[in-house]
Amino acid sequence: MRWLLPALLALLWLALGAVAGPFAGKLGDVVQNDSSAFLPRSAEATQAQAQAQAFVDREVLPAVVVAERSTGLTAADRAFLAERSARIARLPGVAPVSPVIPAPRDDRAVQVVVGIDATGNPGDVATRVRDELAGAPTGLTVLVTGPAAQIADLVVAFGGIDGVLLLVAGGVVVLILLVVYRSPLLPLLVLVSAVFALGLASLTVYLLADNGIIDLNGQSQGILSILVFGAATDYALLLVSRFREQLRDHGDRFVAMRAALRGTVEPIVASAATVILGVLCLVFSELNSNKALGPVAAIGIASALVASLTFLPAVLVLFGRAVFWPRVPALGSAHPEVAGVWGRVAEFVGRSPRAIWIGVVLVLAVGVAFLPQLKATGTSQSDVFLDRVDSVTGQQVLERHFPGGTGAPTVVITNSGAAAAVRSAAVVDGVEQATVVPPVVEGRSRVEVVLRDAPDSTAAVDTVRRVRDAVHAVPGADAVVGGPTAVQLDTRIAAEHDRNLIIPIVLLVIFLVLALLLRALLAPLLLIATVVLSFAATMGLSAVVFDSVFGFPGADPVVPLFGFVFLVALGVDYNIFLMTRVREETRRSSTRAGTLRGLAVTGGVITSAGVVLAATFAALAVIPILFLAQIAFIVAAGVLIDTLLVRTLLVPALTLDIGRRTWWPSRLSRAEPLGR
């Protein structure tokens, strides 16, 4: 049975991998990257959108064709656009197409507004519109912009997730494991375990998304892959390290694996539970995109946990000591974990713990000082892309010749009796014009407001705030304001609300998990305090790097929230790995001896795990989306700070300085005189 059970587990996972593996490449089929995937469920823009549908046969998302010739449009140019507009109007999924609209300021540009059915796949239709415009006369620039074109460009940007992102993440994991273990077989087994975990997660997410139980967008898809690879590798490193340690004390590989599992199951499960519960706190979000990430990320972590505690132990015990070839751990050999670099680090921390933790706090405080410089009030939609795309370039061309909001007007739905007053009130600073649409539906009228600035710009968002204030003040209007710019405004408002609500919930959940794991109250408070300090320092560092190094235009309000959830949940992981071993060693000796030995024996594996996770998250930067690039830097930098400073120096030094009281109110806090 000792051989049969691992063999059956390995075969079961091979069969499951064959079935589930292909679904990692199919997730793109159930991804939604349109605005409805990110809208707040209860927001004024959502209400306006629902009411506006009564005025049209179907919900339409605009794509704006803009054509420009610097020397002035020719008759051939106009003929080309008229002929192609007629062809575009016949495309499936295209609603009525506007006539060719000349620029009011000059004769160098025209535009055509193409209505696209929003209930289908507007990104694909926008791509077909672009295809129809190929072969323009020499010297004529023709671009497609607007909300539908932005969706098409997002689809292209996220297209690298299935291939490039996984290839980069997998390559990074293998490279780091080769450096750490210098074994050709072990990295392969760990990578296979991570791939199986991703396959299980992908299958589960695909089935749930395909049946409408959860939502999946491009951001969640990318983060899922990275989370699974990072978490599965972290858990693998902890188990592999303990297995190698036990092989030096036990001649029987099965006995060694049972001992390794006894020592690692609790911290691995606690770590996974912390991250799962932390990301599930996102279900309290008002934003669909945040709500969607919570269960998707939780499924990924759960899949990594299952693979790491079933498939990986099975194949490790089947291969036995050979898995570490050529550096095979011999029975009775010395434990290198307590010697070398980490033994010296433990000695260093043990000599002056108070001076060390004060020094680390001061270093982190320098980063915290730059936190107010973080610009996380939102960016324009055109700033979402790190590469130049047609929707952004087209918007810039449009702004040179037309009012910025042309083609994507702000929509006000109001009681018909107040429509004229609402139209007049809506003409605030930043509005080009406001028009009452003739039809009246169930006593409600529609007012279209054209903004002077690009609809995705910060200036346009400020204008919509003024429009809302003005029309809400009209007596008896009962007006609601929607449209693309209003969606962006409501997304920012909801993100700020989420940040204030979810961060305290995450802290409470993590505290409860740590209190149950460590059987103490003071230790969890200390660990959470150190991780929060690390997060604040990371965000301060990110503010400097984003502004001074990368020149980013700002950040979405949701970036600090995502950074907090991932950094606090993942940062606590390394403290869990450390403090569970410290607690185990303390029960055999004293707090001082347990802390120093716990730091020495876990130093190498936790540092390796941190480097792997930081590197895998950094791989997100290969997707040319501003949000993902910022999350990649924040999590990678934060994990390294947690690994190299907080877990290595700050937490052990605090534990040594506080002594047995660290474990208050458990029996460990009273097992010996307070102090050391």
N, C-alpha and C positions, 0 to 999 in steps of 0.2 A: 504493500500500500504506500510505503514511503516513496517509491518510484512511480507508482501508478497515478497518484493524485497530481503531482507536478506535470507528468506527461499529458494527462487528460486536460489540465488547465491550458497548457501550451497549445494543444491541438484545438481546443475550443476557441482560443483567441485567434488562431490562424484562420479558422473557418469564419469567425466573426469579422476579422479583418478583410477577408475576401468579399464579404457581403457589404460591409459598411464603408470600406475604403473609398470606393468611387463616389460616395455622397459628399466627400470634401470638395470635389470638383463640380458638384451639382447645386451647391448652396446658392450660386449666382442665379439659379432659376427661380428661387423664392425670395430674392432680395428686393426690397422696395427702397429706391433712392429718391422718390419724388417727395414733394413738400408734405404730403399727408403722412409720410412715415416719421416726420419730426414735429408736426403740429401739436400744441397743447390740446388736450381733449376738451377742456372747458375754458374757452377764451373768447374774447369778443370777435376776433377774426374768424374763429370756427363758426360762431353763430351767424356772422354775416355771410360766410360761404354757404351755409346750409340754406339761408333765406334767399340768397342770390340764385340758387338753382331753380327756384320757381319761375324765374324770368327767361330761362333758356330750356331748349329741348334736352340738352345734355351739358354736363360740366366741361368747360373748355379751358385749356391751358395755352397761352399764346406763345408762338415762336415769331420773332420779328426778323424778316429778311431786310438787310440794309445794303444798299449798293452805293459806291462812291467812286467818282473819277475826279482827280485833283484839278483837271483843266475844264471841267464841266461835262455833264452827260451828253451823249450823242443820240441821234435818232436810232442808231443800231443798238445802243444800250437799252433804250426804252422798249424797243421791239423785242429784244431778248428777254427782258423782265416780264413783259406782257405774255409772251408765249410760254415761258416757264411757270408763270403764275397759274395759267390755265391747266398746265400739266399737274402742278402741285394740288390744285383743287380736286383732281380726280383720284388722288391717293387715298387708300383706305385709312380711316381714322382722322382725316382732315375735315374740319367743319368749314363753313364759308370763309373764303379768302377775300381780304379787303382789296380795293383797287390800288394801283400804284400811287402812293402819296408823295408829292414833291416836298422837299425841305422848305420851310417858310423863310429861311434866312439866305439861301443861295440856290443855284441850279446845279450844284455838284453832287447831290445825294438824293435818293428816294428810299422809301421803305414800303414793305408789304407786310401786313399783319396776318399771320396764318393761325387760325384757330385749330387746336389739336384736342381730340377727345381725351380728357383727363382720366377717364375710367379704364382706358386701355393701357397701352405702353407708350406714353408720350415721348420718351427718350428715343425709342426705335423709330417712331414716326418722324421726329425731328432729324434724325440721321438720314432718313430717306429724302426728306426735303433738301438737305444739303447735297445729297447725291444728284438730285434733279437740277441743281444749280451749277453743276460742273460744266466746264467749257465756255465760261464767260468771255466776252470780247477782250482782247488784249488791252491792259491798262485799267480795266474795270474791276474793282475790288468788291466781291459779293460775300457777305458773311451772314450767318444765322445766329441771333442772340435771343434773349428773353428766357423766361422760366423753363420752357420745354427744352431749349438748347442747353441750358445749364444742366438739366437732368441727363441729357445725352453725354455731356462732357464728364459728369460724375461717373456714369457707367464705364466710360473708357478709363478714367483714373483708377477706379476700383477693380478694373479688369486684371490688374497684376496680383491681386490677392491670392487667387487659386494657384498661381505658378511661381512668380518671382518671390513673393513674401515667404512662402513655405520653403523654397529652395534656399533662400538666404538664412532663415531661421534654423533649418536643419543643418546647413553647412557650419554655422556658428557653433551649434551644440556639439557637433562631431569634433570640430577643431579644438574646442576648450576641453572636452573629455579626453582627447588624445594627449593634450599637454598635461592634464591632471593625472591620468592613470597610466599613460604610456603603454597602453594595451590596445591591440588592433580589434579584439573581439568585444570588449566591454562597451565602448562607445556605440557599436553597432546594435547591441542588445538594448541599450538605453534608448537609442533612436527608434528602434522598432516598437518599443513600449510606448513612446510618445506618439508615434504614427497610429498605433492601434487606438490609443486614447482619443486622438483627433477623429479617427474614423467613427468611433462610438458616439462622440459628441456630435459629429456632423450628421450622422444618421438620425439621432434623436431630434436635433434642431430642425432638420429638413422635414421630418414627419410632422412635427408640431407646427411649423410655419406653413407647410403645404395645406394643413387642415384648418388654418386660421386660428390656432390656439395661442400662438405667440407671433410677434412681428420680428422681422429680421431686416436690418439695413446694412449698408456697406461698412459703416464704422464698427458695428457689432461683429460682422463677419471677420474683419481684420483682427480685432481684439481677441475674438475667440481663438483663432489659430495661435496667436502669440501666447495667450494665457495657458492653453493646453500644453504647448511645447515647454514653456518656462516652468509651469507647476510640475508636470510629469518628470522633467529633468531634476528639479529640486528634490522631489520625493525620492527619486532614484538615487541621487547622490547620498542622501541620508541613509538609505537602506544599504547601499553598496558599501559605504564606509563602515557601518556597524557590522556587516557580514564579514568584511575583511578583518576587522578587529577580532571578531569571534573565532575566525579560522585560526588565529594564532594561539587560541586557548583551547580549542576543541579539534580533535582529529576527525570527528564525524561531521560531514558537511550538513547533514540534516539537523543535527543538534545545534550546530553553529547558526543555521538559518532560523531555528525556533528562538534561539537567544537573541538574534538580531531583530526579529519581528517583535519580541517582547519589549525590546528597548526602543523601537521606533514607531510602532503602531500608534501609541498614544500621541506623541508629538505630531506625526503626520496627519492623523485624523483631526486633531485639534487645529492644526494649521489649515487644513482644507475647510473645516467647519467655520473658521474665522473668516476666510475669504468668501465662502459661499454665503454666509449670513450677511457679510458686509456688502457684497454686490446685490443681494436680494433686497437690501434697504432701498435700492433704486426704484423698486416698485411703488414707493410712496411719491415718486416724481409726478409732476403734472405734464412732463414732456413724454410723448410716445417713444422718442429715441432713447431716453433714459430708462423708461419702463422696459423697453425691449432688451436692453443690454443686461439688465438684472438676471432674468432667467437664462438667457443665452450663456452668460459668463458662469453662472452657477452650474449649468449642465457641463460646461467645459471642465471646471475644477473637479466636479464629481467623477467625470470620466477619467481624468488623470489620476484621481485617487484610486479608483477601482483597478485600473491597469497596473498601477505601481504596487498594489498590495496583492495582486493575483498573478498576472502574467510574469512580471519581473522576478518575484521570488521563485516562481516555478522554473524559469529558465536559468536563473543563477544557481539553484541547487542542482539542476540537471548537469550543468557544466562544471560545477564545483570550483576547485582552486584554479583550474585551467582558464577560467574566465579572466584571470588577472595576468596571464602569461604576457610577457616574460618575467614580470616581477611578482612571482607567486609567493603569497604569505605562508611561510613554513610554520608547522606546529611548534610552539615554544619559543618562537623568535620574538625579538623585542618589539614593543609597540612604538613605532616612530611618531605616533600622534602626540605623545607627551614630551618629545624631544624636539630638537630643531627649532625652527622659527617660532612656532606657537608656544613651545615651552618657554622660550625667552620672552615672548610677549606677555605670558602669564606672570613671569617673574617681575617684569617691568611694572605691570599693573599692581602687583602685590606690594611693591616697595613704597609707592606714594599714591594710594587710591584717591585721597581727597584732592590733592593737587591736580591729578589727571582729570577727574570728572569736572572740576571747575574750569580747567583749561579747555576741555572739549566744549563745554557750555558756552564759553566766551567765543570760541571759533564759530560755533553754529549761530551765535547771536549776531555775528557780522553779516551772515546771510539773511537773517531775519530782518535786519535793518533796511534791506533793499526791497522788502515785500511790498511796501506802498507804491513802488514804481511799476508793479505789474499792471498792465493795461488789459483788463479782462471785461470790458464793457461791450464787446461785440465788434465784429468787422463786417464789411460789405460782402455780399455773396461773391463778388468778383475776386475778393481776396482769399476765398476758400482754396483756390488752385495755386499751387506753387509753380506749375508750368504755364506757359501762355497757351490759352485755348481760345477757340473761335468765339465762344459766348462772351468772353471778357473783351477780346479785341473788337468784336462787333458792337458791344455796348459803348466802348470808347468812341467808335466812329459815329454811332447814333447820337451821342451827347454833343458832338461837334456841330451837328446840323439840326437836331430836333430837341424839344423839351425832353428831359431825362426820363420822365414817366410815360412817354408815349409807348403804346403797345402793352403796358402793364399797369393800367390805372388803379388807383385806390377806389374802392366801391363802398358807398354809403347806402344802406337800406333804411328807409324811414317811412313813417305814416304819410300817406299821399297828401293829406291836408297841409302838412308842414314841409312838403318837398321844396317849394320855392324858397322858403326861409332857410332850409338846410343848405340848399345850393349856394345861397348868398353867404351864409356863415362859413361854409367850407373854403371860401376863397381867402385863405390866410397867407401869411408870408411863406413863400416856397411853393405855392400852388400856381400853376399856369392857367388853368381854367377848370370850371365845374359845369357839368351838363346833366339835366334831368332826362333820363331815358323815357320815351313816351308811354310804354305799357304800364298798366296798373294791375297788380295781382293781389287779390284779397285785401285790398285797402293799403297795400304797401307799394312804394315807388323806389326806383333805383337811381342813384346819382353817381355819375362817374367823375372822378377827380384826377386830373392829369398833373403830376408833380413836375417841378422844374428840374430837380436832380434825379440821377439814376435811381430806380426804385429799390436797389439793393444797397444804397449808400447810407452812411450815418446821418447825413443831412436830410435825406428823405424820411428816415425814421423819426427824426425830430419834427419834421413837418407833419407827419401823421399824428404825432402826439398833440400838436396844436389843432389839427383838424378835429380830432376826437373831443378835445376840450370845448371847441366852438360848437360842434353839432349837438353834443350832449346838453348844452345850455339852451337849446331851442325848445321852448315850451311845446309839449304835446307831440314831439317828434318821435320819441322812443327810437332814436337812431343808433345803429351799430355800424362800425367801420371795419371793413375787411380789405382783401387784396394782398398781393405779394409783400408789400412793405409792412402792412399791418401784421401779417404772419411773422415777419422778422421781429417786429417790436414785441409781440406777445411771447415769442420764443425767449427773448431776452428777459422779460418780466418773469416768466415761469422758471427760467434757469436761476435767477436770483432767489426766488422763493424756494426752489429745491435745495440750493446751497445752505440756506438758513435752517431748513427743516431736516435734511437728511444727515448732515454732518453730526449733530448731537445724537441721532439715532444710531449711527454707525459706532460712535464712541461707546455708547451704552451697551450695544450688542457685544463688542469686542471685550469690554470690561467683564461682562458676565461669563463669556467663554474662558477668559484667562483666570477668573476667580475659581471656576469649577476645575480647571486644569491644574492650577498651582495650589489649590486648597488654601488660598490666602486672599487678603484684601489689599494690603499695602503693596505687595509686589506687582499686581496688575495695574494699580494706579501709577507706579513708577514707570512701568514699561510703556503705558499709554502716553504718559507725559514726555518720555524721551522720543517716542515716534512722532508725536505732534510737533515737538521742537524740530525734529529732523525735517518734517514736511514743510514747516514754515521757512526753514533755512533753504530748502530746495526751491521753493517758490520764489524766494528772494534772488537766489542764484539764477533761476530761469528768467526772471524779469530783466536782469542785466544782460544775459546771453541773447534773449529774444530781441532786445532793443539795440544793443551795441554790436553784437556779432552777426546775427542773422538779418537784422533789419526788418523783422516781422511788423506788420501794420497794427498788431494788437492781438487779442485772443477772444474767443467766444466765452461768454459767461459760464458755460458748462465745463470749461477746461479745469478751473480750480477744483470743482466738485469731483470730476473723474480722477484728477491727480490725487485728491485726498483719499477717495475710496480705495484706489489701487495701492497708493503708498502706505497708508495706515494698515490696511489689511495685509499687504505683502511684507511690509516692514516688521509687523508684529510676528510674522512667520519666523524670522531669524532669531528674534528674542525667544520665541517658543522653543525652537530647536536648542538654543543655548540654555534657557532656564529650566527646562525639563531635565536636561542632563545635570545641571548644577544641583537641582533638587534631589535627583537620584544619588549623586555623589555625597551631598550633604547628609543624607540619612545614614550614610556609612561612617561619616567622620565629623566634620564641622563645616560651618558656612564658609570659612576662609579656604580650607583645603578643598571643599567641594566646588567653590567658585573657580579657583585656580586650575583644578584638574578639568572641570567642565569646559573652561575656556581653551585649555590646551588640546583636549581631544576633539573638540568640535570646530576649532579654528579653521583648519584646512577645508573641511567639507562645507561649512557655512560660507566661507569666502568663495569657494568654487561655485556654490549654488547662487550666490549673489551675482557673481560675474556672468554666469549663464543667463540668469533672468534679465540682467541689465542689457546684455548683448541681444537677447531675443526681442526685447521690447524696442531696442534701438533699430531693429530690422523694420519696424513700422515706417521708418522714415523713407523707405523705398517707394511708398505710395505717395504720390505728389499732392497730398491734401494737407492744408495748414494744420487742421485740428489733430490729425494723426502724427504729424511731425512734432508738434508741441507735446503731445502725450508721450511720444517716444522719448524725447529728451527728459521730460519731467520724471518719468518712472525710472529710466535708466540712471539718471544722476541721483535720484532719491534712494534707489536701491543700493547704489555704491556707497552713499553716505551712511545709510543704515548698516551696511555690512562692514565697512572699514572703520567707521568712527563710533557709531552708536553701540553696535553689538560687540565690537572688539575692545573698546575702551570705556565708553560712558556707562553702560549697564553693569559690567563687572566691577568697575571702580565704585559705583554707587552701592552695589551689593556688599562689597567689602567694607565700605565706610559705615553703612547702616548695620551690618552684621545680621544676627539672628532675627532682629526685628523686621527684616525684610519679609519674613514668612508669617507675620502677624495676621490673624489670631490663631494660626494652626499650632499644633504641638511642637513643630520644629522651632518656633520662636521662643519656646520655653525649655527646650531640651538641654541647653547649656547656658551659662551666664551670658547676659546680653553683651554684645560687642563682637568679638571675633571668634 
